[in-house]
Amino acid sequence: MTEPMVRWFETLPSTQDEAHRLAVEGVSHGTAVAARVQTAGRGTRGRDWVSPEGGLWMSVVCRPLYGTAIEVVGLRVGLALADQLDTLVRPPARIGLKWPNDLLLGRGKVGGVLSEARWQGEALAWLVVGIGINLRNDVPANSVPEVTRLLEAGVTTLAEDLAEPMAATVAAAAAVASPLTQLEMEIFHSRDWLRGRSLALPEEGVAEGITTGGRLRVRRSDGQVSEVLGTVRLAALGA
Ligand code: BTN
């Protein structure tokens, strides 16, 4: 009998940890873990990820046969998920992307991607790609930056129904080994929420898109463009 792609749990501290545990056991590419509730969900840069009932909290074990483009995997997964979610949201709503790993609905963060690699020496042993999507779960009001959920754009699909197709999307995106393609760059451009905004971090200047290697381009006041990594902070709002 074939294993189901998504293994569901009522509660886990973090689906990331369970996915890494399964990876140690040797599960195959695309095996996913989802939890109805996470008690210690984590986001990027050590932040907490609040994960009550009603959202999609899932981690996918990825063992890309021909390698992966580790520096763009979060962006590539975000691009693929945005395409998928756009088929669900009520027009004219459209999913935006905020470099490097946020999915947006309007100004509000509706989801995020967390990619964690494990290495054997120089070689990638596996990747766990976690996605958190706010569907109908409670989200904090008045948080900065804003947080929202897909229900506000008319999406009533349950996490249980989204999990399989989204796990397949993540597994496919993580198995691409090239830098971002021209098409991906164009689609990112059309969804790029930061473009044209003034930044305090990771470099002072105006956001001007990304590179094919996944860096943020920032036009500095001296006219030069820096290609940078790091945490984003908007100049005026501190978001
Ligand atoms: C971010 O935007 O900071 C990334 C958030 C990633 C959250 C997901 S929820 C499922 C998986 N398990 C976790 O503990 N985190 C990721």
Boltz pocket constraint, residues with backbone or C-beta under 6 A from the ligand:
constraints:
  - pocket:
      binder: B
      contacts: [[A, 13], [A, 14], [A, 15], [A, 16], [A, 38], [A, 40], [A, 41], [A, 42], [A, 43], [A, 44], [A, 47], [A, 49], [A, 51], [A, 56], [A, 57], [A, 58], [A, 59], [A, 101], [A, 102], [A, 111], [A, 112], [A, 113], [A, 114], [A, 130], [A, 131], [A, 132], [A, 133]]
      max_distance: 6.0
